[in-house]
């Protein structure tokens, strides 16, 4: 998300270009708008946010030539974006040449000197629309490719007002739709906040299917897979609805992170974590029914913990994008969850005591009257829990 206080760029003065800018802005496109002399007059916030590494709205110089020296200098200040203007100029240069009074000599005076050697090879291009792939773009530190669409803009009288340069990831829309069809916009926005990894206090929710091994042996593989898919989808929705970030999935286990910075406070994050666990306990009953199983067959164990020193960030690779957290508290949460057999929800003292009076009352919990047991003293304590987190104090959250 952009830093507080950053503002969108004003709309172009030309009314036709302003209409185009509004449409591109409202549709959420990566887009630039240039006037009839190829001066940059508008950049969408989505484009600026990407150029700013998803941390800020990048500063892009308006009023100068799209391939001019000032823009080349500004490119060096961006956190991400095209590494070089040369591929773009090679693709658009013929169009620019056709629009430049004075021809090649005049064009040399307008563009950055690093592009001069390309000008003699250009052929004037008067097409109304052109598409091309722009290789060598860096998005979030990863080099990839974008599909770029150039569209000339005319007003109602037929006057050439300028052009729009619209970009998107090179993948086809059917592929993009498949990847995002189940995504929740609220969750995608929260993921943007943690693209840059850092220490972020958060409440942790770990949940796993209790008795999964015998259930998997009893059910046909296809039926068990369908159960696991329904369970993961239900769990993720509960985490998202409570304002959390979905962590990685391991088998039929799920993880959720509830950050103080997005919840508003430590107490709000702890409350959201407990609320998500309670919502999932209810949702799992529907999962069992849809899988034609009894409620006793689909029982989750929960481990809820507080991470004061968690290091949370987004990991993106060629194969996936996910949020993960590193730190001792993440391992401790996993140990707590493993001890919660029988469908219990074990919450650490560190989590419960983050709740203020307002959030405690909303949850029906009185932190001053809770009784705790050290993890190693539980009858259900695992060997790993006794080894790694024996002194973690926990209580059983009863509905």
Buried (B, 14 or more C-beta within 10 A) or exposed (E): BBEEEBEEBEBBEBEBBBBBBEEBBEEEBBBBBBBBBBBBBBBBBBBBBBBBBBBBBBBBBBEBBBBBBBBBEBBEEBBBBBEBBBBBBBBBBBBBBBBBEEEEEEBBEBBBEBBEEBBEEBEBBEEEEBEBEBBBBBBBEEEBBBBBBBBBBBBEEEEBBBBBBBBBBBBEEEEEEEEEEEEBEEBEEBBBBBBEBEBBBBBBBBBBBBBBEEBBEEBEEEBBEBBBEBBBBBBBBBBBBBBBBBBEBEEBBBBBBBBBBBBEBBBBBBBBBBBBBBBBBEBBEEBBEEBEBEEEBBBBBBBBBBBEEBBBBBEBEEEEEBBBBBBEBBBBBBBBBBBBBEBBBBBBBBBBBBBBEEBBEEBEBEBEEBEBBBBBEBEBBBEEBBEBBEEBBBBBBEE
